Amino acid sequence: MKKVTILQFPGTNCEYDTKYAFEKLGAKTEILWHKADKVPEDTDLLVIPGGFSYGDYLRSGAIAKFSPVMKAVEAYAKAGGKVLGICNGFQVLTETNLLPGALKRNENLHFLSKYHYLKVINNNNDFLKNLSVGDVVNIPIAHHDGNYFIDDAGLQELEDNDQILLRYSDANGNVENPNGSLDSIAGICNKEKNVFGLMPHPERAMEVILGSDDGVAMLQGFLKA
Amino acid sequence: MIKAVINVSLKAGVLDSQGKAVLHALESLHFNNVKDVRVGKQIVLQLDGDDKKAALADVTKMCEDLLANTVIEDYEIELV
């Protein structure tokens, strides 16, 4: 049975959704308070969930970077451990430089909370291996600072190394950009393909009766060998 | 005591959506001579001591480590 460790900062609010989602898929989970100084040794996947760590003060994710647990997370990631940052977790990972680029205020300045289609751009990684390139999934977004930015050289590197995971699209997979993200980018991974970040919330798309279960195939990627 | 005034703003070339919204609002108030608006933030620190050179080095490190995200933001430091 795979073990998923879920970080919790002051202001995190998606840790229980994330726990529910991974337990539904058969994993065991542990919620880890940010004061911890190590990542549990049996961790197969470490998730930084969504929310508003430290009230988004200064910049989203900027203060969480200095929480005690983040040193352990950096060491865990550098040693090849798998890390997934969802929404605020993605912002924390860019602030920590575990993922390249940054997330700016949405272009139209609005907080966006709705379902949005995403197109799978690369699947040769642990996260999206259950999906095919070109697949379109319907996943909720809920963010104020989801406008991905990276400089030209950085973007080229993302493309060259198959690091772009998902782009915002319409139901047919055509580009549709809700927040001004560069190249309509919704999620990326690092060059080594063990650190993943995305603004949409796959853990909120686990039940058809609640709108979509497209998150199941995504999160399952981490639990299958 | 040294006062450090830090201005953080989005880099030139990084679209400033808030600046753009303010520009349009000014236009709607008929201030048609405004060509560009950049919105940033100001952080004011009170520092112990009176060694300005050391203070500048400290504040620069603070900006690099925390106060600015240099992927998208520039910062200017003024010591008073």
Contacts between the chains, C-beta under 8 A, distances in Angstrom:
chain1	res1	chain2	res2	distance
A	58	B	66	7.3
A	58	B	67	7.3
A	59	B	69	5.8
A	62	B	66	6.5
A	62	B	69	6.9
A	63	B	66	8.0
A	65	B	66	7.9
A	66	B	66	7.3
A	94	B	71	7.5
A	95	B	69	6.7
A	100	B	71	8.0
A	101	B	71	6.4
A	102	B	69	5.5
A	102	B	71	4.1
A	102	B	72	4.6
A	104	B	10	7.5
A	104	B	14	7.3
A	104	B	15	8.0
A	104	B	17	7.5
A	104	B	72	6.1
A	105	B	17	5.7
A	105	B	18	6.6
A	106	B	17	7.3
A	107	B	15	7.2
A	107	B	17	5.0
A	108	B	17	7.3
A	109	B	17	5.6
A	109	B	18	6.5
A	109	B	21	5.9
A	147	B	17	7.5
A	149	B	14	6.2
A	149	B	71	7.2
A	149	B	72	5.5
A	150	B	71	7.5
A	151	B	71	7.9
A	180	B	15	7.2
A	180	B	17	6.9
